[in-house]
Amino acid sequence: MTTGEFADKVSAMREAQQEYFKYRTNEALQRSKQLEKEVDSILETRKKRSENTVQQGTLF
């Protein structure tokens, strides 16, 4: 995933959050939650990749 794609995903998440807080619909809440999960998953994957790189670098 590129930086631009990640920024687009975060932007969509923020728009969904704003829509939820504006209208308080169940659909907006579900979309917001789904996008938050996707963003969290991307960040977790990046964190694990970074930790693996650090651990591998200290083995030798």
SERO-4910 file (N, C-alpha, C, O; in steps of 0.05 Angstrom, whole numbers):
BEGIN
 pado doro    nc1    nc2    nc3   cac1   cac2   cac3    cc1    cc2    cc3    oc1    oc2    oc3
  Met    A     17    -24      0      0      0      0     18     25      0     37     26     15
  Thr    A     11     43    -17     26     68    -18     17     87      3     -4     84     15
  Thr    A     33    108      7     26    128     26      0    142     18    -17    148     35
  Gly    A     -3    147     -8    -27    160    -18    -52    143    -14    -73    153     -7
  Glu    A    -49    116    -18    -72     98    -13    -80     98     16   -103     98     23
  Phe    A    -59     99     34    -65     99     62    -79    126     70    -98    126     85
  Ala    A    -69    147     59    -81    173     64   -110    174     55   -128    185     68
  Asp    A   -116    161     32   -143    160     21   -161    144     40   -184    151     45
  Lys    A   -150    122     51   -165    105     70   -172    120     95   -194    119    106
  Val    A   -152    135    106   -156    150    130   -176    173    125   -193    179    142
  Ser    A   -174    185    102   -193    206     94   -222    195     93   -240    208    103
  Ala    A   -225    172     81   -252    159     80   -262    153    108   -285    156    114
  Met    A   -244    144    126   -251    138    153   -261    163    167   -281    162    181
  Arg    A   -246    185    164   -254    210    178   -281    220    167   -297    230    182
  Glu    A   -285    218    141   -311    226    129   -334    209    141   -355    220    147
  Ala    A   -329    183    144   -350    166    155   -355    173    185   -378    173    193
  Gln    A   -334    179    199   -337    187    227   -353    213    229   -371    216    246
  Gln    A   -347    232    212   -361    258    212   -390    254    205   -408    266    216
  Glu    A   -395    236    185   -423    231    177   -438    218    200   -461    225    205
  Tyr    A   -425    200    214   -439    187    237   -446    208    258   -468    209    268
  Phe    A   -427    225    266   -432    244    287   -452    266    278   -465    279    294
  Lys    A   -455    269    252   -474    289    242   -502    277    241   -521    290    250
  Tyr    A   -505    252    232   -532    240    228   -539    218    248   -562    212    251
  Arg    A   -519    206    260   -523    185    280   -539    161    269   -556    150    283
  Thr    A   -534    153    244   -548    130    233   -531    105    237   -507    106    240
  Asn    A   -545     83    238   -532     57    242   -513     51    218   -491     40    222
  Glu    A   -522     58    194   -506     53    170   -479     68    172   -458     57    165
  Ala    A   -481     93    180   -457    110    182   -438     99    204   -414     99    201
  Leu    A   -450     89    226   -434     77    247   -420     52    237   -396     49    243
  Gln    A   -434     35    223   -422     10    214   -399     16    194   -378      3    195
  Arg    A   -404     35    176   -383     42    156   -358     54    171   -336     47    164
  Ser    A   -363     71    190   -342     82    206   -325     61    220   -301     61    220
  Lys    A   -339     42    233   -325     21    247   -309      3    228   -287     -5    235
  Gln    A   -320     -3    205   -307    -20    185   -281     -6    176   -260    -19    174
  Leu    A   -283     19    169   -259     34    160   -238     36    182   -214     34    177
  Glu    A   -247     40    207   -228     41    230   -214     14    233   -190     14    237
  Lys    A   -228     -8    229   -215    -34    231   -195    -38    209   -173    -49    214
  Glu    A   -201    -28    185   -182    -31    162   -157    -14    168   -135    -24    163
  Val    A   -161     10    177   -138     27    184   -121     15    206    -97     14    205
  Asp    A   -134      5    227   -120     -8    249   -104    -32    239    -82    -37    248
  Ser    A   -116    -48    221   -103    -71    210    -78    -63    195    -57    -76    197
  Ile    A    -80    -42    179    -57    -32    163    -35    -24    182    -11    -30    178
  Leu    A    -42     -9    203    -22      1    222     -9    -23    238     15    -22    243
  Glu    A    -25    -43    245    -14    -66    259      5    -82    242     26    -90    251
  Thr    A     -2    -85    216     16    -99    198     42    -84    195     63    -96    195
  Arg    A     40    -58    193     65    -42    191     82    -44    216    106    -46    215
  Lys    A     69    -43    239     83    -45    265     97    -72    267    121    -73    275
  Lys    A     84    -94    259     96   -121    261    120   -122    241    141   -134    248
  Arg    A    117   -111    217    138   -112    198    162    -96    209    185   -105    206
  Ser    A    157    -74    221    178    -58    232    192    -72    255    217    -72    257
  Glu    A    177    -85    273    189   -100    295    205   -123    285    227   -129    296
  Asn    A    196   -137    264    212   -159    253    238   -150    241    258   -163    244
  Thr    A    238   -127    229    262   -116    217    282   -109    239    306   -114    236
  Val    A    273    -97    261    290    -90    283    302   -115    296    326   -116    302
  Gln    A    285   -135    301    294   -160    313    314   -174    295    334   -184    305
  Gln    A    309   -176    270    328   -189    252    354   -174    250    376   -186    248
  Gly    A    353   -148    253    377   -132    251    395   -135    275    419   -130    273
  Thr    A    385   -144    298    401   -146    322    411   -175    327    425   -180    347
  Leu    A    404   -193    309    413   -221    313    443   -224    308    455   -242    321
  Phe    A    454   -208    291    483   -212    284    500   -189    293    524   -189    288
***
